[in-house]
Amino acid sequence: MTTAEVRSSKKLRPLRTLAVDDESAACKLLSLILAPPTFQCATASSGEEALVALRREHFDAVISDLHMPGISGMDLLTEVRRCQPHIAFLVTTGVDDVDVGVRAMRCGADDYLVKPFRDSAVLASLESALHKRQLEQEVEHYRRHLEEMVAERTGQLQSALRQIERSYEDTLQALGTAIDLRDNETAGHSQRVCRYSLEIARAMGWSEKQLESLARGAYLHDIGKLGIPDGILLKPGPLTEEERKFMQQHVQIGFDVVKDITFLADAAEIILMHHERYDGGGYPRGLKGKEILVGARIFAVADTLDAITSDRPYRRASSFESAFETIRRVSGSQFDPQIVDVFLSIPEDIWPMIARNQRSALQTIPISATGIDSVPIWCEFDS
């Protein structure tokens, strides 16, 4: 059973065709061949008239003569393929112009018919062209459906990733809280140095991805102190040489804790290097200059700023002005001078404002309740 017979048996709508020829006899013959109930054939005597009809009505197929005055059949083919690519398009030509018909197929025609027309040839060619276009539309529909499915799945994946990131942030918040609870005298230190470090890095033009890695390292820099005995960690006076060496182990302990956690790989390096000195006099490896990760060099300045301006068990906090002077004095020895220059270029009132806001946030809201920009919310607060 042919496609036309199947359509007729299912009582589907007639296939609308447009016959285009400047010879009225050709149009009339096509109208007779493409008669109801399977087909409904309209006619046009020129390319211009055909374009008007195509803009006004829906057609499933066009059968056009190639040689017409004004807009030729080839021009009509080009315009139809541009505007309505899924319409079946057949061209008609004389027996001596078969090569022209073949060229038309190369330009997008589905087939060519040779005059005078034979009913069987017209129906077979048209059926084949319609079937081809139907398959193309099904493929296009499948492609669009696939794109929609991919977009939907991508959205679901992004949502899942956001939930995972949220879990990461909750985990980091819990770790940071544990550090502060362990060393209650320096409560809020991790959050402050995180904010200070980010302020310097932003002034250096760091990307959001770089800021995220720095934030995690700065926030977790003291996680290794969870492995230091209270007698050493909370000692109100100076440490002995043996106690000092034991305390220095916290950087390696912290590194070992997080080094195998994939999303904390960059943070682990900052944790390990955050007590290195620019002149090589730090620990645990005695790294010097550019050997020290730039995030750790930034953190060193931020850490010293908070250490000087915060109360500690063995001394009271000093002013920010005193901290600026100290950091300026040891630039080039303890700190990278380029990073110190960036730090000192930032308006001085920024630092106490960050400290005040962070302390206020700790007293009134959970760490995860507010954030700015796209830096991890576990170390960002509205300023």
C-alpha positions as CSV (number, residue, x, y, z in Angstrom):
1,M,0.0,0.0,0.0
2,T,1.4,3.4,-0.9
3,T,1.7,6.4,1.4
4,A,-1.2,8.0,-0.4
5,E,-3.4,4.9,0.1
6,V,-2.5,4.7,3.8
7,R,-3.4,8.4,4.3
8,S,-6.7,7.9,2.5
9,S,-7.6,4.8,4.6
10,K,-6.9,6.8,7.8
11,K,-8.9,9.8,6.5
12,L,-6.1,12.2,7.1
13,R,-6.2,15.7,5.6
14,P,-5.4,16.0,1.9
15,L,-1.8,16.8,1.1
16,R,-1.7,20.3,-0.3
17,T,0.4,20.8,-3.3
18,L,1.2,23.9,-5.4
19,A,1.7,23.5,-9.1
20,V,3.7,26.4,-10.7
21,D,4.0,26.7,-14.4
22,D,3.4,29.5,-16.9
23,E,1.7,27.0,-19.2
24,S,-1.9,26.6,-18.0
25,A,-2.2,23.1,-19.5
26,A,0.6,21.8,-17.3
27,C,-1.0,23.2,-14.2
28,K,-4.4,21.7,-15.2
29,L,-2.8,18.3,-15.8
30,L,-1.1,18.3,-12.4
31,S,-4.4,19.3,-10.8
32,L,-6.1,16.3,-12.4
33,I,-3.3,13.9,-11.3
34,L,-3.2,15.3,-7.7
35,A,-6.9,15.2,-7.1
36,P,-8.9,14.7,-3.9
37,P,-9.3,12.9,-1.5
38,T,-5.5,12.3,-1.2
39,F,-4.3,15.6,-2.7
40,Q,-5.5,19.1,-3.0
41,C,-3.7,21.0,-5.7
42,A,-3.5,24.8,-6.1
43,T,-1.9,26.5,-9.1
44,A,0.3,29.5,-9.8
45,S,1.2,30.9,-13.3
46,S,4.5,32.5,-12.2
47,G,7.2,32.4,-9.5
48,E,5.9,35.7,-8.1
49,E,2.4,34.3,-7.8
50,A,3.8,31.2,-6.1
51,L,5.6,33.2,-3.5
52,V,2.4,35.1,-2.6
53,A,0.5,31.8,-2.2
54,L,3.3,30.3,-0.1
55,R,3.2,33.2,2.3
56,R,-0.5,33.0,2.5
57,E,-1.2,29.3,2.8
58,H,0.5,26.1,4.0
59,F,1.6,23.6,1.4
60,D,3.2,20.2,1.7
61,A,4.8,20.2,-1.7
62,V,5.7,22.4,-4.6
63,I,6.0,21.3,-8.3
64,S,7.5,24.0,-10.3
65,D,8.6,24.4,-13.9
66,L,12.2,25.6,-14.2
67,H,11.8,27.9,-17.2
68,M,9.5,30.8,-16.4
69,P,9.7,34.5,-17.0
70,G,10.5,36.7,-14.0
71,I,11.3,34.5,-11.0
72,S,12.5,31.2,-12.5
73,G,11.9,27.8,-11.0
74,M,15.5,27.8,-9.8
75,D,15.0,31.1,-8.0
76,L,11.8,29.9,-6.5
77,L,13.6,26.8,-5.3
78,T,16.3,28.9,-3.6
79,E,13.7,31.1,-1.8
80,V,11.6,28.2,-0.7
81,R,14.6,26.3,0.7
82,R,15.6,29.4,2.6
83,C,12.2,30.1,4.2
84,Q,10.5,26.7,4.3
85,P,13.2,24.0,4.2
86,H,10.8,21.1,4.9
87,I,8.5,21.5,1.9
88,A,8.9,18.8,-0.7
89,F,10.0,20.5,-4.0
90,L,9.9,18.9,-7.4
91,V,11.0,20.6,-10.6
92,T,9.6,19.9,-14.1
93,T,11.6,20.2,-17.3
94,G,11.5,19.1,-20.9
95,V,13.2,16.0,-22.2
96,D,16.1,18.0,-23.6
97,D,16.7,19.7,-20.2
98,V,17.4,16.7,-18.0
99,D,20.8,18.1,-17.0
100,V,19.1,21.3,-15.7
101,G,16.8,19.1,-13.6
102,V,19.8,17.3,-12.1
103,R,21.5,20.6,-11.3
104,A,18.3,21.6,-9.5
105,M,18.5,18.5,-7.4
106,R,22.0,19.5,-6.4
107,C,20.5,22.9,-5.3
108,G,17.9,21.3,-3.1
109,A,15.2,19.9,-5.3
110,D,13.9,16.5,-4.2
111,D,13.4,15.1,-7.7
112,Y,12.7,16.2,-11.3
113,L,9.8,15.3,-13.6
114,V,10.1,15.2,-17.4
115,K,7.3,16.6,-19.5
116,P,4.9,15.3,-20.7
117,F,3.8,14.0,-17.3
118,R,2.8,10.4,-16.5
119,D,0.5,9.9,-13.6
120,S,2.6,7.1,-12.1
121,A,5.8,9.0,-12.3
122,V,4.3,12.1,-10.7
123,L,2.7,10.2,-7.8
124,A,5.8,8.0,-7.2
125,S,8.2,11.0,-7.3
126,L,5.9,13.1,-5.0
127,E,5.4,10.3,-2.6
128,S,9.2,9.7,-2.3
129,A,9.8,13.4,-1.8
130,L,7.1,13.7,0.9
131,H,8.5,10.6,2.7
132,K,12.0,12.1,2.6
133,R,10.8,15.4,4.1
134,Q,8.7,13.6,6.7
135,L,11.8,11.7,7.8
136,E,13.8,14.9,7.9
137,Q,11.2,16.6,10.1
138,E,11.1,13.5,12.4
139,V,14.9,13.7,12.7
140,E,14.7,17.5,13.5
141,H,12.0,16.8,16.0
142,Y,14.1,14.1,17.6
143,R,17.1,16.5,17.7
144,R,15.1,19.2,19.4
145,H,13.7,16.8,21.8
146,L,17.2,15.5,22.5
147,E,18.4,19.0,23.1
148,E,15.6,19.7,25.5
149,M,16.4,16.4,27.3
150,V,20.1,17.4,27.5
151,A,19.1,20.9,28.8
152,E,16.8,19.3,31.4
153,R,19.5,16.8,32.5
154,T,22.1,19.6,32.6
155,G,19.8,21.7,34.8
156,Q,19.4,18.7,37.1
157,L,23.1,18.1,37.2
158,Q,23.8,21.7,37.9
159,S,21.3,21.6,40.8
160,A,22.9,18.4,42.1
161,L,26.4,20.1,41.9
162,R,25.1,23.1,43.8
163,Q,23.8,20.8,46.5
164,I,27.2,19.1,46.6
165,E,28.9,22.5,46.8
166,R,26.5,23.5,49.6
167,S,27.4,20.3,51.4
168,Y,31.1,21.2,50.9
169,E,30.5,24.6,52.4
170,D,28.6,23.2,55.3
171,T,31.4,20.8,56.0
172,L,34.0,23.6,55.9
173,Q,31.8,25.7,58.2
174,A,31.7,22.8,60.7
175,L,35.5,22.4,60.5
176,G,36.1,26.1,60.9
177,T,33.7,26.2,63.9
178,A,35.6,23.2,65.4
179,I,38.9,25.1,65.1
180,D,37.4,28.2,66.7
181,L,35.9,26.2,69.5
182,R,39.2,24.5,70.1
183,D,41.0,27.8,70.5
184,N,38.3,30.0,71.9
185,E,40.7,32.9,72.5
186,T,41.1,33.4,68.8
187,A,37.4,32.9,67.9
188,G,36.6,34.4,64.5
189,H,40.3,34.4,63.4
190,S,39.7,32.0,60.5
191,Q,36.8,34.1,59.1
192,R,38.8,37.4,59.4
193,V,41.9,36.2,57.7
194,C,39.8,34.7,55.0
195,R,38.2,38.1,54.4
196,Y,41.5,39.9,54.6
197,S,43.1,37.5,52.2
198,L,40.3,37.9,49.7
199,E,40.5,41.7,49.9
200,I,44.2,41.6,48.9
201,A,43.7,39.0,46.2
202,R,40.8,41.0,44.6
203,A,43.1,44.0,44.5
204,M,45.6,41.8,42.6
205,G,42.9,41.0,40.0
206,W,42.3,37.3,40.9
207,S,39.6,35.4,39.2
208,E,36.6,34.0,41.1
209,K,38.0,30.4,40.8
210,Q,41.3,31.6,42.3
211,L,39.5,33.4,45.1
212,E,37.6,30.2,46.0
213,S,40.8,28.2,46.4
214,L,42.3,31.0,48.5
215,A,39.2,31.3,50.7
216,R,39.2,27.6,51.5
217,G,42.9,27.5,52.3
218,A,42.7,30.7,54.5
219,Y,39.6,29.4,56.3
220,L,41.1,26.0,57.1
221,H,44.7,27.1,57.6
222,D,44.7,26.2,61.3
223,I,42.8,22.9,61.0
224,G,46.0,21.1,62.1
225,K,45.7,22.7,65.5
226,L,42.9,20.1,66.2
227,G,45.8,17.7,66.7
228,I,47.8,19.9,69.2
229,P,47.4,19.3,72.9
230,D,45.5,21.9,74.9
231,G,48.5,22.4,77.2
232,I,50.4,23.8,74.3
233,L,47.7,25.4,72.2
234,L,46.1,27.3,75.1
235,K,49.2,28.1,77.1
236,P,49.0,31.7,78.3
237,G,52.7,32.4,78.2
238,P,55.6,31.8,75.8
239,L,56.2,28.3,74.6
240,T,59.4,26.4,75.3
241,E,61.6,25.3,72.4
242,E,60.2,21.8,72.5
243,E,56.6,23.1,72.7
244,R,57.3,25.5,69.8
245,K,58.5,22.7,67.6
246,F,55.4,20.6,68.5
247,M,53.2,23.6,67.7
248,Q,54.8,23.9,64.3
249,Q,53.7,20.4,63.4
250,H,50.1,21.8,63.0
251,V,50.8,22.8,59.3
252,Q,51.8,19.3,58.4
253,I,48.9,17.8,60.4
254,G,46.5,20.1,58.6
255,F,48.0,19.3,55.2
256,D,47.7,15.6,55.9
257,V,44.1,16.0,56.9
258,V,42.9,17.6,53.7
259,K,45.4,16.7,51.0
260,D,43.4,13.7,49.7
261,I,40.2,15.7,49.5
262,T,39.9,16.6,45.8
263,F,38.1,19.9,46.1
264,L,40.6,21.0,48.8
265,A,43.8,20.2,46.9
266,D,44.8,23.8,46.4
267,A,43.7,24.7,49.9
268,A,46.0,22.0,51.2
269,E,49.1,23.7,49.8
270,I,48.1,27.0,51.5
271,I,47.7,25.2,54.8
272,L,51.1,23.6,54.4
273,M,52.9,26.9,53.5
274,H,51.1,29.5,55.5
275,H,54.0,29.9,58.0
276,E,56.8,30.0,55.4
277,R,58.7,33.3,55.2
278,Y,59.7,35.2,52.1
279,D,63.4,35.2,53.2
280,G,63.3,31.4,53.7
281,G,63.2,31.6,57.5
282,G,59.8,30.0,57.9
283,Y,58.6,26.4,58.4
284,P,58.1,23.5,57.7
285,R,60.3,23.5,54.5
286,G,62.1,26.8,54.7
287,L,60.8,27.8,51.3
288,K,62.0,31.2,49.9
289,G,60.5,33.8,47.6
290,K,58.5,32.5,44.7
291,E,58.9,28.9,45.9
292,I,56.1,29.8,48.3
293,L,52.6,29.5,46.7
294,V,51.3,33.0,46.0
295,G,48.1,32.3,48.0
296,A,50.2,31.5,51.0
297,R,52.2,34.7,50.5
298,I,48.9,36.7,50.5
299,F,47.6,34.8,53.5
300,A,50.8,35.5,55.5
301,V,50.1,39.2,55.3
302,A,46.4,38.8,56.3
303,D,47.3,36.4,59.1
304,T,49.8,38.9,60.6
305,L,47.3,41.7,60.3
306,D,44.8,39.7,62.4
307,A,47.4,38.4,64.8
308,I,48.5,42.0,65.7
309,T,44.9,43.4,65.9
310,S,43.3,40.6,67.9
311,D,43.5,39.7,71.6
312,R,45.6,36.6,72.3
313,P,46.1,34.6,75.6
314,Y,49.5,36.2,76.2
315,R,48.8,39.9,75.1
316,R,46.2,42.5,74.2
317,A,45.4,43.6,70.6
318,S,47.3,46.4,69.0
319,S,46.0,49.0,66.6
320,F,45.6,48.6,62.9
321,E,48.1,51.5,62.5
322,S,50.6,49.5,64.4
323,A,50.0,46.4,62.2
324,F,50.5,48.5,59.0
325,E,53.8,49.7,60.3
326,T,55.0,46.2,61.3
327,I,54.0,44.7,58.0
328,R,55.7,47.6,56.1
329,R,58.9,47.1,58.2
330,V,59.3,43.4,57.5
331,S,58.4,43.6,53.8
332,G,61.0,41.8,51.9
333,S,62.0,39.6,54.8
334,Q,58.9,38.0,56.2
335,F,56.5,39.1,53.4
336,D,56.6,39.4,49.6
337,P,57.2,43.1,49.0
338,Q,54.9,43.2,46.0
339,I,52.0,41.8,48.0
340,V,52.7,44.2,50.8
341,D,52.6,47.1,48.3
342,V,49.1,45.9,47.2
343,F,48.0,45.6,50.8
344,L,49.2,49.1,51.7
345,S,47.5,50.5,48.6
346,I,44.0,49.4,49.9
347,P,42.2,52.1,51.9
348,E,43.2,51.7,55.6
349,D,39.6,51.9,56.8
350,I,38.7,48.7,55.0
351,W,40.4,46.4,57.5
352,P,38.8,47.5,60.8
353,M,35.4,47.6,58.9
354,I,35.9,44.0,57.9
355,A,36.8,43.0,61.5
356,R,33.8,44.8,63.0
357,N,31.3,43.3,60.5
358,Q,32.8,39.8,60.9
359,R,32.5,40.0,64.7
360,S,29.0,41.3,64.5
361,A,28.0,38.5,62.1
362,L,29.4,35.9,64.4
363,Q,27.4,37.2,67.3
364,T,24.0,37.6,65.5
365,I,23.8,35.1,62.5
366,P,25.0,31.7,61.4
367,I,28.1,31.8,59.2
368,S,26.2,30.4,56.2
369,A,23.3,32.9,56.4
370,T,24.7,35.7,54.3
371,G,27.3,36.3,51.6
372,I,28.5,38.6,48.9
373,D,29.7,38.1,45.3
374,S,30.3,34.5,44.3
375,V,33.1,33.7,46.8
376,P,32.1,30.8,49.1
377,I,29.6,32.0,51.6
378,W,31.4,30.4,54.5
379,C,33.9,33.2,54.6
380,E,32.1,36.2,53.1
381,F,29.9,38.8,54.9
382,D,28.3,42.0,53.8
383,S,30.6,44.8,54.3
